[in-house]
Each structure stands twice: as structure tokens, then as C-alpha cells.
Amino acid sequence: MLQLFGGLFLLVIGAELSVRAAVRLAASLKVRPLIIGLTVVAMSSSAPQMAVSLQAAFSSSPDISVGSVVGSNIFNVLVTLGLCALIIPLRVARQLVRVDIPLMIGASALVFALAYNGELSAIDGAILLFALLAYLLVLARRSQGQVPKNPPGQPHASRAQQFISLMTMVFGLALLVMGAGLLVQAAAVIAQDLGLSERVIGLTVIAGSTSLPALTTSLIAAMRGERDIAVGNVIGSNLFNLLGVLGLTAMVAPSPLSISPNALNFDLPVMLAVSAVCLPVFYSGYRVTRTEGLLLLSLYLAYGLHIVSFTTGMPLANTLEKLMSYGVLPLLAALILFTTVRAWRRQH
């Protein structure tokens, strides 16, 4: 328990420091907070995911390597964005809807396509890393010509102040990684004591634990009113998980990462569907309301119940799967389609 609470404490402190420093650094460098959220904050908050996936690959646990990434991306969208939207309705930048979310959907589809043969090879990893490099180049070009002006009377930050902000952000992100590491270790021990499989541990316990830096950072950013960082952190973290974490892990792993049939038939399609849901939800008014946030959280609850009940062989699994397939998902699709069409009509 001491390890658990110590990890949570480090996460909160690290998130507060990193968000404050990121905002100051973005202002001093005249870079939009959204770009900082999509790059520095997102990649750093994905550092625990990178460490876990690499360690699992070299420990001959590919189900954890792949499952933790898939589960983390599902967690980021449904839980992190859902909780942030409950705190404060999230405004979504138009460029995020037009560029970054389609790229996240494309990255999810690319991973699904590469894994369709049952494994991710070193060549597949190189393809994913090349796609990440292309995305970073797109971000670098987008940041040009989007330089915000200093408010009247606000002096330019000195080099020393910029360096202090950078070091503060690095220190805060280091605390995030340390806190997540403590939580991952505690969660893994608890899951093993409960007799859960590697796939379930990766999809739930480890995915949730490694997503805590992104969750904590986005929550702190939302409470401070930095909604660009809150949303950008989630989208950027998902992109980095898919292209960077899976790409590097597949490249350096001693053998190709095997993809289980359950992951191909259920986990990867769910991840792709969750990514696709972001586009119409964000497009409807370029905001995520509290109602939509509650809907995202409800979907994750149903997903978690399915995973646990299916793994433990509970009769609830078949009933829940039918309810989701023939009831909840069609209604959700109809609702999203209706809100998207209504938003398009209002804007045109």
C-alpha cells in the first residue's frame, strides 16, 4: 500500500510541475500549448509504456507488450478524455479534428493491418517508426506560422527562464515516470496474485497503470483550464504509443511480437473503433461535453466488464457481448451520426 500511495503522490506532483512548466515554456518559445501537448508532454507521459513494452518483449511476454499499448490507447480515449470532460467541457482545436485525429485513426488501422498476419516483425516496426518521423515533421511544419504574440506589457522570457522551465518540466516528467513505475510494480503483483492472464494484465492493470501519467497530466491541465494540453496529450500519447512504442519494441525484440487471436478478433478492432469515435464526437461543435464524457466512461466500464467476465468464464460475458453488439453500439453509432450531421448543418 505504501508503494501504491507513494506512486500516486509522485504522479500528482509530477503532473502539476510538468503542466505549469510546459505552459511557461510554450509561451516563452512562442509555441502553441497544443503543439507542446502533442509532442513533449505526450511523448514523456508515454515513457512508462515504452519501458514496460520493451521489458516485456525481452522477457518473452509479447501479450503484455502489445496488450498494454492497445489497452492504454483505449483507456486514454474513454477514461482520460471522459474524466476531463466531466471536470470541464473540452474545446477541441479545429486542426486537431482535421489532422491529428485522422492520423490517430490511420495509425490504429496501420497497426491492425500490419498485425493481421499474427505478428509484428522488425520490418513492421521500421514502418511504424518511419510513420512517427513523418508525423513529427508534419507537426514541425505546422508550428511554423502559428507563433502567438506576447500580450501587451508582457516581457520576453530570458534564456535562463526558458532553461529553468525546461528543467522543471523534465523533473516533473521524471516524477511521473517514477510514480508510474511504482504503480506498475504494485499492480502486476496484485494481478498475478489474482491469477489473471498476461493478455488481461496487459489490457487492464498495466495499461491503466502506464496511462496514469497521461491521465494525471490531462486532469491537472483540465483543472487549470489548459484544455489544449489536456486533449493534445491524449491524442499525441496514443500516436506515440502506436508508432513509437510498438515500432521500437518490434524492431529491437529478439523475435517478432506474436499477436494472439483474441487480440486480432476483439482488442485491435475495439481500439480502432474507439479511435474512430473521436472524430464525430470532437467534430460535433468542436467540444466534448459532460454528457459525452459520461458516455465514454460508460463504454470503458462495459469493455472492462467484458474482458473480466470473458477471462473468468462468467456467463455474463455472452450476455454483455450481445448487449454491446446489438444494443449499445448501434445506438451509439446512431447518436454519433445524428450529432455529426447536425453539427455539419449548423456550420454550413
Secondary structure, DSSP 4 states (H G I P E B T S, - for coil): -HHHHHHHHHHHHHHHHHHHHHHHHHHHTT--HHHHIIIIIHHHHTHHHHHHHHHHHHTT-HHHHHHHHHHHHHHIIIIIHHHHHHHSPEE--HHIIIIIHHHHHHHHHHHHHHGGGSEE-HHHHHHHHHHHHHHHHHHHHHHTT-PPPPPTTPPPPPHHHHHHHHHHHHHHHHHHHHHHHHHHHHHHHHHHHTT--HHHIIIIIIHHHHTHHHHHHHHHHHHTT-HHHHHHHHHHHHHIIIIIIHHHHHHHSSSPEE--HHIIIIIHHHHHHHHHHHHHHHHTTSEE-HHHHHHHHHHHHHHHHHHHHHHHT-THHHHHHHHIIIIIHHHHHHHHHHHHHHHHHHH-
